[in-house]
Amino acid sequence: MIHEQPATPSYFFHGGFIDLGQVIKGAFKNCWEAIGNSKDGLVEQWGEIVDKIRYSGIKGIFTSIPNIFLVTFYLMRLIATAAFTPIVCFSITAIQIALLVLFFLLLLFCFLFITILDMIYCHAKAIASHCPVCQSKFSMPVYICHECGEEHDRLRPGYYGILRRECDCGAKLSTTFFNGREKLKAICPACKGYEIKGGGLHASWSIPVVGGPNSGKTCYINMTVMSLEKNAQKYNLSFEHVKTGRDEYEQNSQSLLKGYLPQKTEDRRLNYYQFYLTPKGATKQQVSLCDVAGELFNINDVSSDNINTQLGFRYSNAFMLIVDPLSIPMYREEVSKTTDLKNYKGSAQPIEEMLDTFIRTLQNIFGATDKDMRNTDVAVVFTKVDIPGLAQKIGDSAVNKIAPSLEMKVRYKIQNELCQQFLHEYEEDNFYNRLKSSFKNIQFFTCSALGHVKNGQPFVASNVEEPLLWLLGNKSSVLDKATKKITIKGG
């Protein structure tokens, strides 16, 4: 069944077949008319001969000579028409049909070629979009006619046109990215309440950032986006922030630059921080870092409607787990003896509980299978390494001491070992074992989202963008090539 659109069907898929039928019908209609005319003429002239002979006798035969010639003419015409005209009509019609069929087959081949080419292009470029309003993921937006505003939700080569479609208003709309479909206004097909930037011509990578309350997710996300905006050229990338109408990046970034903390996230819905991070000459790469209140992952709320509505988890490409070292009881107790922790606002939720709730959410609510889980990339990020002494345990200082080499594969391996050792030292083996048994490709990172406690000075992040670039490098071949100096496959 053809999905009805506010457009005129293509001649080649509609009107062309009607015209072909009319050609066949018209040709044989003329043939039957010629046979009928010959028969009528024969009957009429024969009737006149009979009448003349009946009323005039022998004389009538002589007066019927013209009629006899006409009878002979109509008889020969009838024989010729009945015997040969259908053959001629059939032959001519067959030639016409053959030419039209050949033409339609050629167009069908072009249609299939363009359709397959468009599909291959979209697949190869990972064309997709994530809607920050309804959290859905899709590859084909709804496109809006630039003349009348009608919505076209299947604007691709097909019944309504191969390269272009004619809207009911007469406007011509491109049906592929090859000839300008992305120039049209596009909206989310699910909620129709959000305009998709660039007509949907971009790859899209969604990465929810998961962590307990006060673990520093919002600070981390904003400082990561700020760091990428500042350092994108270092990675041979261009950066462009996308205003979604929900994220508070501009306000938060200004606060952080002035030494003020952003407001704690209270929203129980995923809040998308979207931006483009694109290598030169490549298809745009849209990235969504998704923030949500840590209270969402309270173990008592795992089956609540709050989580059920977070479709962004289902459509995510990877995950980032934020681990607040101060949420590890033994470490918090140890460091509190030498450091005033009131300015670090540590998370009170145990990391094992946070992880357990996160995994149960994926499995029980969004139906993730063991295979899905194993194939999911997860960056585990220890934050707040500006806590005195922590960098010497798991941060750059510790890694440099063991592996001063610039070989990132070695450094990442050492980083994993140090974090595993740290978790073991403070009796968080269950967290580590559950993490390794659930996800195959994980990599530990350490960073400081703020650089120091709040003291009125601008915050300065360190190493915040590396986890994201590692995840993106695993997912996008385009970004992997652009950031290959630092992005490798972790273990």
BELBEL-V276896 format. One record per residue. N is the residue number from 0. RES is the residue in one letter. BURIAL is + if it has 16 or more other ideal C-beta (glycine too) atoms within 10 Angstrom, else -. D_LAST is the distance of its C-alpha to the last C-alpha in whole Angstrom. Layout:
<<N & RES & BURIAL & D_LAST> <N & RES & BURIAL & D_LAST>>
This chain:
<<0 & M & - & 49> <1 & I & - & 48> <2 & H & - & 47> <3 & E & - & 50> <4 & Q & + & 49> <5 & P & - & 52> <6 & A & + & 52> <7 & T & - & 55> <8 & P & + & 54> <9 & S & + & 53> <10 & Y & - & 57> <11 & F & + & 55> <12 & F & + & 53> <13 & H & - & 57> <14 & G & - & 60> <15 & G & + & 59> <16 & F & - & 60> <17 & I & - & 63> <18 & D & - & 64> <19 & L & + & 64> <20 & G & - & 66> <21 & Q & - & 68> <22 & V & - & 69> <23 & I & + & 69> <24 & K & - & 72> <25 & G & - & 74> <26 & A & + & 74> <27 & F & - & 76> <28 & K & - & 77> <29 & N & - & 80> <30 & C & + & 80> <31 & W & - & 82> <32 & E & - & 84> <33 & A & + & 85> <34 & I & + & 86> <35 & G & - & 87> <36 & N & - & 90> <37 & S & + & 91> <38 & K & + & 92> <39 & D & - & 94> <40 & G & + & 96> <41 & L & + & 97> <42 & V & - & 98> <43 & E & - & 100> <44 & Q & + & 102> <45 & W & + & 102> <46 & G & - & 104> <47 & E & + & 106> <48 & I & + & 107> <49 & V & - & 108> <50 & D & - & 110> <51 & K & + & 112> <52 & I & - & 113> <53 & R & - & 114> <54 & Y & - & 116> <55 & S & - & 118> <56 & G & - & 118> <57 & I & - & 118> <58 & K & - & 118> <59 & G & + & 115> <60 & I & - & 113> <61 & F & - & 114> <62 & T & - & 113> <63 & S & + & 110> <64 & I & - & 109> <65 & P & - & 107> <66 & N & + & 105> <67 & I & - & 105> <68 & F & - & 103> <69 & L & + & 101> <70 & V & + & 100> <71 & T & - & 99> <72 & F & - & 97> <73 & Y & + & 95> <74 & L & + & 95> <75 & M & - & 93> <76 & R & + & 91> <77 & L & + & 90> <78 & I & - & 89> <79 & A & - & 88> <80 & T & + & 85> <81 & A & - & 85> <82 & A & - & 84> <83 & F & - & 82> <84 & T & + & 81> <85 & P & + & 78> <86 & I & - & 77> <87 & V & - & 77> <88 & C & + & 76> <89 & F & - & 73> <90 & S & - & 72> <91 & I & - & 72> <92 & T & + & 70> <93 & A & - & 68> <94 & I & - & 67> <95 & Q & - & 66> <96 & I & - & 64> <97 & A & - & 62> <98 & L & - & 62> <99 & L & - & 61> <100 & V & - & 58> <101 & L & - & 57> <102 & F & - & 57> <103 & F & + & 55> <104 & L & - & 53> <105 & L & - & 52> <106 & L & + & 51> <107 & L & - & 49> <108 & F & - & 47> <109 & C & - & 46> <110 & F & + & 45> <111 & L & - & 43> <112 & F & - & 42> <113 & I & + & 41> <114 & T & + & 40> <115 & I & - & 37> <116 & L & - & 36> <117 & D & + & 36> <118 & M & - & 33> <119 & I & - & 31> <120 & Y & - & 32> <121 & C & + & 30> <122 & H & - & 28> <123 & A & - & 26> <124 & K & + & 27> <125 & A & + & 25> <126 & I & + & 28> <127 & A & + & 28> <128 & S & + & 29> <129 & H & + & 28> <130 & C & + & 31> <131 & P & + & 31> <132 & V & + & 34> <133 & C & + & 34> <134 & Q & + & 30> <135 & S & + & 30> <136 & K & + & 29> <137 & F & + & 31> <138 & S & - & 31> <139 & M & + & 35> <140 & P & + & 37> <141 & V & + & 40> <142 & Y & + & 42> <143 & I & + & 46> <144 & C & + & 49> <145 & H & - & 50> <146 & E & - & 53> <147 & C & - & 54> <148 & G & - & 51> <149 & E & + & 50> <150 & E & - & 47> <151 & H & + & 45> <152 & D & - & 42> <153 & R & + & 42> <154 & L & + & 42> <155 & R & + & 41> <156 & P & + & 43> <157 & G & + & 46> <158 & Y & + & 49> <159 & Y & + & 50> <160 & G & + & 49> <161 & I & + & 47> <162 & L & - & 46> <163 & R & + & 48> <164 & R & + & 49> <165 & E & + & 53> <166 & C & + & 53> <167 & D & - & 56> <168 & C & - & 57> <169 & G & - & 57> <170 & A & + & 54> <171 & K & - & 52> <172 & L & + & 48> <173 & S & + & 45> <174 & T & + & 43> <175 & T & + & 40> <176 & F & + & 38> <177 & F & - & 40> <178 & N & - & 43> <179 & G & - & 42> <180 & R & + & 41> <181 & E & + & 39> <182 & K & - & 42> <183 & L & + & 43> <184 & K & - & 42> <185 & A & + & 40> <186 & I & + & 39> <187 & C & + & 37> <188 & P & + & 38> <189 & A & + & 37> <190 & C & - & 39> <191 & K & + & 41> <192 & G & - & 41> <193 & Y & + & 38> <194 & E & - & 39> <195 & I & + & 36> <196 & K & + & 35> <197 & G & + & 36> <198 & G & + & 37> <199 & G & + & 34> <200 & L & + & 33> <201 & H & + & 29> <202 & A & + & 26> <203 & S & + & 25> <204 & W & + & 21> <205 & S & + & 22> <206 & I & + & 19> <207 & P & + & 21> <208 & V & + & 20> <209 & V & + & 20> <210 & G & + & 21> <211 & G & + & 24> <212 & P & + & 28> <213 & N & + & 28> <214 & S & + & 24> <215 & G & + & 25> <216 & K & + & 24> <217 & T & + & 27> <218 & C & + & 27> <219 & Y & + & 23> <220 & I & + & 24> <221 & N & + & 27> <222 & M & + & 26> <223 & T & + & 23> <224 & V & + & 26> <225 & M & + & 28> <226 & S & + & 26> <227 & L & + & 25> <228 & E & + & 28> <229 & K & - & 29> <230 & N & - & 26> <231 & A & + & 26> <232 & Q & - & 28> <233 & K & - & 26> <234 & Y & + & 23> <235 & N & - & 26> <236 & L & + & 26> <237 & S & - & 29> <238 & F & + & 29> <239 & E & - & 31> <240 & H & + & 31> <241 & V & + & 32> <242 & K & - & 35> <243 & T & + & 34> <244 & G & - & 37> <245 & R & + & 35> <246 & D & + & 33> <247 & E & + & 34> <248 & Y & + & 32> <249 & E & - & 35> <250 & Q & - & 37> <251 & N & + & 34> <252 & S & + & 33> <253 & Q & - & 37> <254 & S & + & 37> <255 & L & + & 33> <256 & L & - & 35> <257 & K & - & 38> <258 & G & - & 36> <259 & Y & - & 37> <260 & L & + & 34> <261 & P & + & 34> <262 & Q & - & 35> <263 & K & - & 33> <264 & T & + & 32> <265 & E & - & 34> <266 & D & - & 33> <267 & R & + & 32> <268 & R & + & 31> <269 & L & + & 28> <270 & N & + & 29> <271 & Y & + & 28> <272 & Y & + & 28> <273 & Q & + & 28> <274 & F & + & 28> <275 & Y & + & 28> <276 & L & + & 25> <277 & T & + & 26> <278 & P & + & 26> <279 & K & - & 30> <280 & G & - & 31> <281 & A & + & 28> <282 & T & + & 29> <283 & K & + & 29> <284 & Q & + & 25> <285 & Q & + & 26> <286 & V & + & 23> <287 & S & + & 24> <288 & L & + & 23> <289 & C & + & 24> <290 & D & + & 26> <291 & V & + & 27> <292 & A & + & 29> <293 & G & + & 27> <294 & E & - & 30> <295 & L & + & 29> <296 & F & + & 26> <297 & N & + & 29> <298 & I & - & 28> <299 & N & - & 32> <300 & D & - & 32> <301 & V & + & 29> <302 & S & - & 31> <303 & S & - & 34> <304 & D & - & 35> <305 & N & + & 33> <306 & I & + & 30> <307 & N & - & 31> <308 & T & - & 32> <309 & Q & + & 29> <310 & L & + & 28> <311 & G & + & 26> <312 & F & + & 23> <313 & R & - & 24> <314 & Y & + & 24> <315 & S & + & 21> <316 & N & + & 18> <317 & A & + & 15> <318 & F & + & 15> <319 & M & + & 15> <320 & L & + & 16> <321 & I & + & 18> <322 & V & + & 18> <323 & D & + & 22> <324 & P & + & 22> <325 & L & + & 25> <326 & S & + & 25> <327 & I & + & 23> <328 & P & - & 27> <329 & M & - & 27> <330 & Y & + & 25> <331 & R & + & 28> <332 & E & - & 31> <333 & E & - & 30> <334 & V & + & 29> <335 & S & - & 33> <336 & K & - & 35> <337 & T & - & 34> <338 & T & - & 33> <339 & D & - & 35> <340 & L & - & 33> <341 & K & - & 35> <342 & N & - & 34> <343 & Y & + & 30> <344 & K & + & 31> <345 & G & + & 28> <346 & S & + & 27> <347 & A & - & 29> <348 & Q & + & 27> <349 & P & + & 24> <350 & I & + & 21> <351 & E & + & 20> <352 & E & - & 23> <353 & M & + & 22> <354 & L & + & 19> <355 & D & + & 21> <356 & T & + & 23> <357 & F & + & 21> <358 & I & + & 19> <359 & R & - & 23> <360 & T & + & 24> <361 & L & + & 22> <362 & Q & - & 23> <363 & N & - & 26> <364 & I & + & 28> <365 & F & + & 26> <366 & G & - & 25> <367 & A & + & 21> <368 & T & - & 21> <369 & D & - & 18> <370 & K & - & 17> <371 & D & - & 17> <372 & M & + & 15> <373 & R & - & 12> <374 & N & - & 12> <375 & T & + & 12> <376 & D & + & 10> <377 & V & + & 10> <378 & A & + & 11> <379 & V & + & 12> <380 & V & + & 14> <381 & F & + & 17> <382 & T & + & 20> <383 & K & + & 23> <384 & V & + & 22> <385 & D & + & 26> <386 & I & + & 27> <387 & P & - & 28> <388 & G & - & 26> <389 & L & + & 23> <390 & A & + & 21> <391 & Q & - & 22> <392 & K & + & 20> <393 & I & + & 17> <394 & G & + & 18> <395 & D & + & 18> <396 & S & - & 21> <397 & A & + & 19> <398 & V & + & 16> <399 & N & - & 19> <400 & K & - & 21> <401 & I & - & 18> <402 & A & + & 17> <403 & P & - & 19> <404 & S & - & 18> <405 & L & - & 18> <406 & E & - & 15> <407 & M & + & 12> <408 & K & - & 9> <409 & V & - & 11> <410 & R & + & 12> <411 & Y & + & 8> <412 & K & + & 7> <413 & I & + & 11> <414 & Q & + & 10> <415 & N & + & 8> <416 & E & - & 10> <417 & L & + & 13> <418 & C & + & 13> <419 & Q & + & 12> <420 & Q & - & 15> <421 & F & + & 17> <422 & L & + & 17> <423 & H & - & 18> <424 & E & - & 21> <425 & Y & + & 22> <426 & E & - & 22> <427 & E & + & 19> <428 & D & - & 17> <429 & N & - & 18> <430 & F & + & 17> <431 & Y & + & 13> <432 & N & - & 14> <433 & R & - & 15> <434 & L & + & 12> <435 & K & - & 10> <436 & S & - & 13> <437 & S & + & 13> <438 & F & + & 10> <439 & K & - & 8> <440 & N & + & 6> <441 & I & + & 6> <442 & Q & + & 6> <443 & F & + & 9> <444 & F & + & 12> <445 & T & + & 16> <446 & C & + & 19> <447 & S & + & 23> <448 & A & + & 24> <449 & L & + & 28> <450 & G & + & 28> <451 & H & - & 30> <452 & V & + & 32> <453 & K & - & 35> <454 & N & - & 38> <455 & G & - & 39> <456 & Q & - & 37> <457 & P & - & 35> <458 & F & + & 32> <459 & V & - & 29> <460 & A & + & 25> <461 & S & + & 23> <462 & N & + & 19> <463 & V & + & 20> <464 & E & + & 19> <465 & E & + & 16> <466 & P & + & 14> <467 & L & + & 16> <468 & L & + & 16> <469 & W & + & 12> <470 & L & + & 12> <471 & L & + & 16> <472 & G & + & 14> <473 & N & + & 12> <474 & K & + & 15> <475 & S & + & 18> <476 & S & - & 19> <477 & V & + & 21> <478 & L & + & 19> <479 & D & + & 17> <480 & K & - & 19> <481 & A & + & 21> <482 & T & + & 18> <483 & K & - & 16> <484 & K & - & 17> <485 & I & - & 15> <486 & T & + & 13> <487 & I & + & 10> <488 & K & - & 7> <489 & G & + & 4> <490 & G & - & 0>>
